[in-house]
Amino acid sequence: MAGYTDLLKTRGVARIIAAQLTARFPSGMLSLAFLLHVEQQTGSYGAAGLVLAATSIGQAIAGPMTSRLMGRFGMRPVLITTLVVCVASVVAIGVLPLTVPLYMAIGFVCGLATPPVQPAVRTIYPKMVNSRQLTPLFSLDASAQEIIWVVGPVVTTFVSTQVGTVWGILLAAALMVVGGTWFISSPELGRVRIPRSKRAFGKVLARPPVMLATIVGFLLIGACAAIEAGVVAAFGHDGAEAGIVLAIFSIGSLAGGLGLGHVPIGPWSTARRMFIVFAGTALAAFSMDFWWLSITLFIAGIGIAPALAVLFAIVSASVKFSDTAEAYGWVGTGQLIGAALGSALAGFLIDGFDAVGAFWAATVLALLGFLVPALARRWHPDLRGRDASPIPDTEPVTITPS
């Protein structure tokens, strides 16, 4: 922990982590808030699902596009524009009497305008710390984001059920404004400028580490989404058991991220961390007992934040600085698609085989998440003793003495 204490004492690090977590906190609230509100307004979970699907599609499309625009127009202009449009869309869904097609259309715009806070902050990190601190910083970031997924749904459920679904949505919009303003006003956004990329859009995916991170992130988040669906199916929405088990799952991720954050990254690092996720998930499928799932999912969680931290680091070390934001945008899109696929696959299997079906889906996805980096380890950067910072856009010029 001493290493993390020193890291947080580095100028601006604690502030930028807190600001970006606040700005991204509504991510852990909006899906559930939209689900509860649209279902209440229309009387149909199917309609609510269509709105969430439209929002997710918008987010998936926007990820690499808005991230790349930050190199063209600057981080602040892109973040301010997307924040204004996104907040307006969220408020519209909450307060306007809409038909399902209009809910879907506004949800799609909301997804398209999701502020690219995550690509922005991960582009800034290498400019804030030295090379020795960068990998632990990625790990701390991946661990801290578990707060979003643990606290966000709890706050949303409480406000939406006790006060009203409109207020659940408006609270998320208010936090989006506060967190977004805080992050955008951070001095680091003024100090760091992303050079305009000279590559064609999407070309960064040709970098094997970026493609590897995108695929593994897709499989990892898909497995997590299936696990979440399985836990809810096992215990239902009404009791506290599902929330407790999912909280323990996230605590495992937090513990793993902090505990493994300083381990050097080699060619097997992603595969080893994904094996932990696979092993815990496979064990979980043997019983839907509360204590069994709590223990096995804590084990599975230990690999999640460390795996994400490795994916962030190998992307950072493999692309030019001008391409980092777009690269992280593609990784984020992969994770969004994985979440949608994992939830859908789990839903079909729950209908056919009860809650255990979701854990079968999660186990297969986690197994593939282990096999892919294991088989592709020669494309996995070896960062032991190496700097994980992005490749500079300008190369040193050799001057021959006259």
N, C-alpha and C positions, 0 to 999 in steps of 0.2 A: 504493500500500500504506500510505502514511502515514495516509490517512483511516481505514483499517481498524484501524491501530494505535491511533489516537485513540479509535475506537469501542470497542475491546476494553479500553481503560483506563477507560471509563465505568463507574461503580459498578455492580457486579452483572452486567454484560453477559457477560463471559467465563465467569463461574460458571454463569449460567443456560443459556448455550449448551451448555457441557460437560455439565451435568446433564440437559438434555432430550435431548441426543444419546445419552447413556448409557441413559436410560430408553427411548428409541426404538430402540436398537441391536438388541434381539431381533426387531424387525420385519424386519431383513435376514437373520435366522437361521431363524425358525420355519417358513416355508413349505417351505424345503429340508429342515429337520430332520424335519418331519411327513412329507414325501414319502418320505424315506429310511427312516424308522422304520416307517410303515404298510406300505410295500412289502415291507420285510423280514419284518414280522409276518404279512402276508396273502399275499405272493407275487404281488401284483397292483398294477401302476401305476394301473390303472383305479380300484381301491378307494382308493388314495392320492389320486387326483385328486378323487374324490367328497368326501373329508375336507377337502381344500383348498378346494373349492367351497363346502362348508357353512361353513367358517371365514370365507371372503370374504363370503358373504351376511350372516353375522352382523355383520361389521365394517361393511358398507355400510349396514345398518339402524341400527346403533348410532351411527354418526358424528354426524349432526345431533341425535339424541335425547340422548345423554349430554352433548354439548356444551351443549345448551340447559338441561339439568338443573343445570349449574354456576352458571347465573344464579339458579336457584331455591333450591338448597341450599348453594351455595358450592363453590369449586374443590376444596378439600382433602377434604371428605366424599365427593364424587363420585369423585375420583381414588383415594382410599384404598379405597373399596368395590369399584370396578372392578379395581384392582390385586390385591386379595385373591382375588376370584373368578377373574380371568384366570390368575393364578399357579397356583391350585388346579387349574384345567382343564388347563393345560399339563403339570403334574406328572402328572395322572391319565392323560393320553394317553401319557406316557412310561413309566409304571411298571405300569399295570394291563393285564391280559390282556383285551382287548375284542373284540367283534364289530364288523364294519364299520358297522352302524347306530349302535352306541354310540360308536364313534370319531367318526362324523358328528355325533351329538347333542352330544357334549362339545366338538367343534370349533366347532359353532354357538354354544354358550355362551361359548367362549373368544373368538370374534369379537365377540359382543354385549358382552362385558365388557372389550374392549380399552380401556385407559385413554386418555382424550382429551387426551394430552399435547400433541399438535401444535396443536389449537385453543386450548388453554390458554396455551401459550407465545406464540402469535401474537396473542392477546388482551392479554397482558402487555406485549409489546414497546413499543407506543405510549406506555406509562406510564413507560418506563425511559429513553428517549432523547428528544432534541428533534426537531422536525419535519425538520430538515436531515439528521439521521442515520437516520431511519426506513427510507427506501428502501434505503440501503446495508446496513442491518441485515437486512432481508428477503433481500437478495441474498446476504449472508454466510451466513445460515441455510440458504438453498436450496443454496448451494455446499457447506457443511459436511456436509449430509445425504448427500452422495455417499459419505462415509466408511462410512455404514451399509450401502450397497448394494455397495461394493467389498470391504470387510473381512469383513462378516457372513457371506456365503456361503462365503468361503475358510475361516474359522474353523469353521463348521458342517461343511463337507466333511471337513476334517482330523480333527476330534474324532469325528465319526460313523463315518468309515471306519477310523481308526487305534485308537480306544478303544471305540466302540460307539454305536449310534443313541440309546440311552437317555441316555447322557451328553451327547450333542449337545443333546437337548431340555432336560435338567436344567441345562446351562450357560446356555442361553437364559433359563430360569426364574430362575436365580440373578442374572443380569445385570438381569432385569426388576425383581427385588426391590431390588437395590443402586441402580440408576438411578432407579427409581420413588421410593424412599425419599429419595434425594438431591434429586430435583426437588420432591417434596411438601414437604420441609423447607426449601426455599428461602424466604428472608424475603419475596421479592416476592409469593408466593402469599398471604401474610398482609396485605400492604399494598394489594393490588389486589382490589377486590370488583366482580364483574360485576352490574350492576343487573338485576332481574327484568324480562324482556321483556314489554311490553304487547301485542305482536303475537301473532296465532295462529301455531301451529306451522307452519312451511313458508312463511309469508308473506314471509320475507326473500328467497326465490327470485324474487319478483316484481320485485326490484330488478334492472334490466338488467345492471349490472356483475357482480352475483353470479351470475346465470344465464350470462353470457358467460364468467366465470372457470370455472364448473363445466363448461361444454361444452368449452372449449379445454383445460382440464386433463384431461378425459375423452379427448380426441383425442390430446393430447401423450403421456400415460402409456400409452395404447393403442399408439401408435407405438413407444414405448420397449420395451414388452413384446414386440411382434412382432419388433423388432430382436434382443432377447435370445434369443428362440426360434430365430431365423434363424442367429445366430452359433453357438449350440450345435449346430444341425442341420448347419451347414457343417463344423464341426471335430470333432464328437462330444464325449462326456463324458470320455474317457480322457486326451486330450492337454492340454497347457497352453495351446494356441493360443486356445481359446475364452475362457478366463479373462483372458488378456493383452489380447485385443481388447476385451472388455467393460471391463477396467480403463482402457484408453486412451479408450474412449467416456466413462467417468465423469470421467477427468482433463480431457477437453475441456469437460465441463460445469462442473467446478470452475474451470478457467481462464476460461471465459466469465463465470461468476458474479462472480469477483473483478475481471475486466477491465471489465465493463459495469455493475457495481453502482452507479456514481455517475452514469450517463447519465440525464438528466431523462426523465420518462415523459410521452409525448404520446399522441394518439389512434392513431398508427401503431406504437407501441412493441411491442405483442404480436405484430402481424402481421409486423413486421421480424424479430423473434427467431424466430418460427415458420418464416419463410422460410429461415433458416439451417438449421434442423432438416430441413426438406423438401429443401433443395438437397443437403445431405450424404447424406441417406438415399437420394434418387433416384440419386445418383452411386454409392453403395455397391451398388445392385442390378445394376450392369453387370458385376461380377466378384466371385467368392467367394475371390479370392486374399488371403492373410493381410495382406500389406503394403497392398494396395488398401483392404481393409476397415478397417485400422488408421487410415489417413489420412482416408478419407471419414467414418468414424464419429467421429473426433476433431473434424472440421468440424461434423458434425451435433450433437455434444455441446455445442459452444460456445453453441448457442442455448437449451439446456434449462434450466439454472439461472437465466439471465436472464429467460426466459419465465415461469418459476414465480414469481420475485421480483416481476415486474410484476403477475401475477395476485393475489398476496397483497396488494400495495399498493393495487390498485384496489378490492379488497373492503374493505380497511380504511378507505379514504377515502369509501366509498359507503354505509355503514350506521351506525346508532347503536351506541354502545359496548355496549349491552345485547344487541345482535343479532350481534356479531362472532363469538362462539364458535360459534353455530349456523350462521352463514354459512360459516365455515371447515369446519364439519362436513359441510355439503353439498358443498363443493369437494372434500373428502377422499373422500366417497362417490363422486363423479363419477370421481375418479382410480382408485378401487378397481374400479369397474365397467369403466372403460377398460382396466385391466390384464387383467381377466378376458377381456374381449372380444378384446383384441389378441392374447393368448396363444391363445385358441380359434381365431380366424380364421387366425392364422399356422400353427397345427397342421394345419388342413384343407388349406391351400395347400402346406405342406411335404409332406404325404402325396401330393398330386397333382403338384407341380412341383419337388420337392426344396427345398433351403434358399432359393433365390432367391424362391420364392413368399412367404415371410415378409417379404422386403424389399419386394415389391410391395404387400403389405398395409400395411406401415409407411409406404411412400411415399404411398399414398392417404390414410391417416389424417393424416399430417403435412401433406399438401396441404390437406385440409379444415381442419386446425388453423390454416393460414395464411389461407384464404379467409374463414372465419367472422369473425375479428376485423377483417379488411380490409373486409368488407361491413358489419359492425356497428360501424364506428369511431365513428359519431356517439353510440353508447351507451358508448363507452370514455372514462372520465374523463381529462381533460387535467390532469396534476399538475405541469406545469412552473411552478415558482414558487408552488406550492400545498402546503399541509400534507396529508400522507397519513394523518394520525391520524383515528380514527373520529369521527363526528358526536356531540357531547355529547348526553346524554339530557335535560338541562335547558337551556332557552333563557334568555338574559339577560332580565330584566324591566326595561322602560323606566319610570322614575319621573319623573312630571311635577312640576317644582318648583311649590310653592304660592306 
